């Protein structure tokens, strides 16, 4: 699953905002449905691992000059939920870039 969020911020500002809001990613899912962990393996990449219904979903967020790209590797069991998950990420992920 891949979702792209355009932005007009500097990469430094995007990173600052994402660090500030990273702990909110778990709230993109209904309460109690997912456990999410994040990390920063490099300056422009945040890793994300979500555990949903016993399934592990690895992914990441890449900070680019004019966009943020969110990618998650959905396991086969959850691939049927790709559409609703993409819609939820598009709706909620803008909070990562909020001031």
VEXGU-196333 format. One line per 10 residues: number of its first residue (from 1); for each residue x, y negated, z of N, C-alpha, C, CB. Coordinates in steps of 0.1 Angstrom, whole numbers, plus 5000, padded with zeros to 4 digits. Each point is the difference from the previous one (the first is absolute). Glycine has a CB too. Example, Ala and Ser with C-alpha at 12.3 -4.5 7.8 and 13.67 -1.06 7.14 Angstrom:
2
1 = 5132 5057 5078 4991 4988 5000 5009 4988 5000 4981 5012 5012; 5015 4977 4981 5009 4989 5000 4992 4989 5008 5012 5006 4978;
// end
This chain:
99
1 = 5009 5012 5000 4991 4988 5000 5009 4988 5000 4981 5012 5012; 5016 4978 4980 5008 4988 4999 4991 4988 4999 5018 5012 4988; 4984 4978 5021 4993 4988 5000 5010 4988 4999 4981 5011 5014; 5016 4979 4978 5009 4989 4998 4993 4987 5005 5011 5011 4980; 4995 4982 5028 4995 4987 5006 5009 4988 4995 4990 5012 5020; 5005 4980 4971 5008 4989 4995 5001 4989 5011 4992 5004 4977; 5019 4989 5023 5002 4989 5010 5008 4989 4994 4999 5017 5019; 5001 4971 4987 5008 4989 4996 5009 4995 5011 4982 4994 4984; 5022 5015 5024 5009 4997 5012 5014 5004 4997 4981 5003 5016; 5029 4992 4992 5013 5005 4998 5001 5014 5006 5010 4976 5001;
11 = 5000 5032 4994 5001 5013 5006 5003 5000 5015 5009 5008 4978; 4998 4982 5026 5003 4999 5015 4987 4997 5008 5023 4991 4994; 4968 5001 5000 4987 4998 5007 4992 5012 5000 5001 4976 4994; 4999 5031 4995 4992 5013 4999 5005 5010 5011 4996 4996 4975; 5017 5005 5026 5006 5009 5010 4996 4996 5014 5019 5005 4985; 4982 4982 5018 4997 4995 5013 4985 5003 5003 5017 4982 4998; 4974 5016 4993 4986 5002 5002 4997 5015 5002 4994 4980 4987; 5013 5028 5005 4998 5015 5001 5005 5005 5013 5001 5002 4975; 5010 4993 5030 5005 5004 5013 4990 4997 5011 5024 4997 4992; 4970 4991 5006 4991 4995 5010 4987 5009 5001 5009 4977 4996;
21 = 4986 5027 4992 4988 5007 4999 5001 5016 4998 4991 4979 4991; 5021 5026 5009 5001 5014 4998 4992 5009 5009 5023 4995 4991; 4976 5001 5022 4993 5008 5010 4985 5000 4997 5018 4995 5017; 4977 4997 4974 4986 5000 4997 4996 5010 4989 5000 4976 5006; 5010 5031 4988 4997 5009 4989 4990 5011 5004 5023 4995 4990; 4979 5010 5022 4991 5011 5005 4986 4996 5000 5018 5008 5014; 4979 4979 4988 4986 4995 5000 4994 5000 4986 5005 4986 5021; 5002 5016 4969 4995 5001 4986 4990 5013 4999 5021 4988 4990; 4982 5021 5019 4992 5012 5001 4989 4999 5011 5020 5014 4991; 4969 4994 5007 4990 5000 5011 5007 5004 5014 4982 5006 4983;
31 = 5013 4988 5027 5006 5003 5014 5002 5014 5003 4989 4979 5008; 5023 5025 4996 5003 5013 5004 5003 5010 4988 4986 4996 5020; 5013 4999 4968 5001 5010 4988 5015 5002 4997 4978 4992 4991; 5030 4997 5011 5014 5001 4995 5010 4995 5011 4992 4997 4976; 5019 5009 5024 5012 4996 5008 5010 4995 4990 4995 5016 5020; 5010 4972 4981 5009 4994 4990 5013 4996 5006 4981 4992 4987; 5030 5012 5007 5013 4995 5004 5007 4993 4989 5002 5019 5017; 5006 4971 4986 5007 4992 4990 5014 4998 5003 4979 4988 4995; 5029 5009 4996 5015 4997 5001 5005 4992 4989 5003 5022 5013; 5009 4973 4988 5006 4992 4989 5013 5006 4996 4989 4979 5009;
41 = 5011 5031 4982 5013 5006 4995 5009 4990 4993 4988 5022 4999; 5006 4968 4995 5008 4989 4993 4992 4987 5001 5010 5017 4984; 4997 4972 5013 4994 4987 5001 4987 4998 4993 5023 4992 5003; 4975 5014 4985 4988 4998 4992 4991 5012 5000 5013 4984 4987; 4989 5026 5022 4991 5012 5000 4996 5003 5014 5011 5008 4979; 4976 4993 5023 4995 5005 5013 4995 5014 4997 4994 4977 5008; 5010 5033 5000 4995 5013 4999 4987 5002 5008 5024 5009 4996; 4967 4999 5000 4987 5002 5007 4998 5015 5000 4990 4977 4993; 5006 5028 5018 4996 5014 5001 4986 5000 5008 5024 5009 4999; 4966 4996 4994 4987 5000 5007 4996 5015 5002 4993 4978 4989;
51 = 5002 5025 5022 4995 5014 5003 4985 4998 5001 5021 5008 5012; 4972 4999 4978 4985 4998 4998 4995 5015 4999 5002 4977 4989; 4989 5026 5020 4993 5013 5000 5010 5011 4999 4980 4990 4990; 5031 5010 5018 5010 5010 5000 5009 5000 4988 4984 5013 5013; 5014 4978 4978 5009 4999 4988 5010 4988 5001 4981 5010 4986; 5031 4992 5010 5010 4989 5000 5000 4994 4987 5014 5012 5017; 4985 4974 4983 5001 4993 4988 5012 4990 5000 4974 5002 4998; 5037 5002 4995 5011 4991 5000 4998 4989 4989 5015 5019 5007; 4991 4970 4996 4999 4989 4990 5009 4988 5003 4977 5007 4996; 5021 4982 4998 5008 4989 5003 4995 4987 4993 5019 5015 5002;
61 = 4986 4974 5002 4997 4987 4995 5013 4994 4995 4979 4997 5015; 5021 4999 4972 5011 4993 4994 4997 4986 4998 5007 5021 4989; 5002 4970 5016 4999 4986 4998 5007 4996 4988 4999 4996 5025; 4994 4998 4965 5006 4995 4988 4998 4985 4999 4995 5022 4989; 5011 4972 5001 4999 4985 4999 4986 4994 4999 5022 5002 4989; 4969 5005 5004 4987 4995 4998 4989 5009 5004 5009 4987 4981; 4994 5024 5025 4990 5010 5004 5006 5009 5011 4990 4999 4977; 5000 5007 5030 5003 5011 5010 4994 5012 4994 5001 4984 5020; 5006 5027 4980 4995 5013 4994 4999 5010 5012 5010 4995 4977; 4978 5010 5025 4998 5010 5010 4997 5013 4993 4990 4983 5016;
71 = 5018 5027 4988 4999 5014 4994 4999 5010 5011 5013 4993 4981; 4977 5016 5018 4998 5011 5009 4999 5013 4992 4988 4984 5017; 5018 5026 4988 5000 5013 4993 4989 5009 5007 5025 4999 4994; 4963 5000 5000 4989 5008 5006 5001 5015 4998 4986 4980 4996; 5013 5027 5015 5000 5015 4998 4987 5004 4992 5014 5003 5022; 4987 5009 4972 4989 5005 4992 4987 4999 5008 5016 5015 4988; 4984 4989 5024 4987 5000 5008 4994 4986 5001 5009 5019 5013; 4999 4971 4987 4994 4986 5001 4999 4993 4986 5010 4999 5023; 4995 5008 4967 4999 4993 4986 4986 4997 4996 5021 5012 4994; 4969 4995 5011 4986 4997 4996 4996 4987 5006 4995 5025 4999;
81 = 5012 4970 5011 4997 4987 5006 5008 4989 4995 4995 5012 5020; 5012 4990 4968 5009 4990 4995 4993 4987 4997 5013 5018 4990; 4975 4982 5004 4993 4988 4996 4996 4992 5013 4991 5012 4980; 5002 4994 5030 4997 4993 5012 5012 4995 5007 4979 5013 5002; 5032 4994 4999 5012 4996 5007 5006 4988 4992 5004 5024 5009; 4997 4977 4978 5005 4988 4993 4992 4988 5002 5009 5015 4983; 4978 4986 5017 4991 4989 5003 5002 4994 5014 4983 5010 4984; 5019 4999 5026 5002 4995 5013 5014 4993 5001 4986 5019 5009; 5024 4987 4985 5013 4993 5000 5000 4987 4994 5011 5022 5000; 4982 4977 4988 4999 4987 4993 4993 4990 5009 5000 5011 4977;
91 = 4990 4993 5029 4992 4991 5009 5008 4995 5012 4979 5012 4992; 5027 4998 5015 5007 4997 5013 5014 4995 4999 4985 5017 5009; 5022 4987 4980 5015 4998 4999 5004 4985 5000 5002 5022 4989; 4988 4970 5006 5003 4986 5000 5004 4994 5014 4984 4998 4981; 5011 5009 5029 5004 4995 5014 5015 5001 5002 4977 5008 5008; 5030 5001 4985 5014 5001 5002 5007 4987 4996 4999 5025 4995; 4995 4967 4996 5006 4988 4995 4994 4988 5007 5004 5011 4978; 4987 4991 5031 4994 4988 5007 5010 4993 5009 4978 5012 5000; 5021 4975 5001 5009 4992 5009 5000 5004 5014 4998 4981 4985;
// end
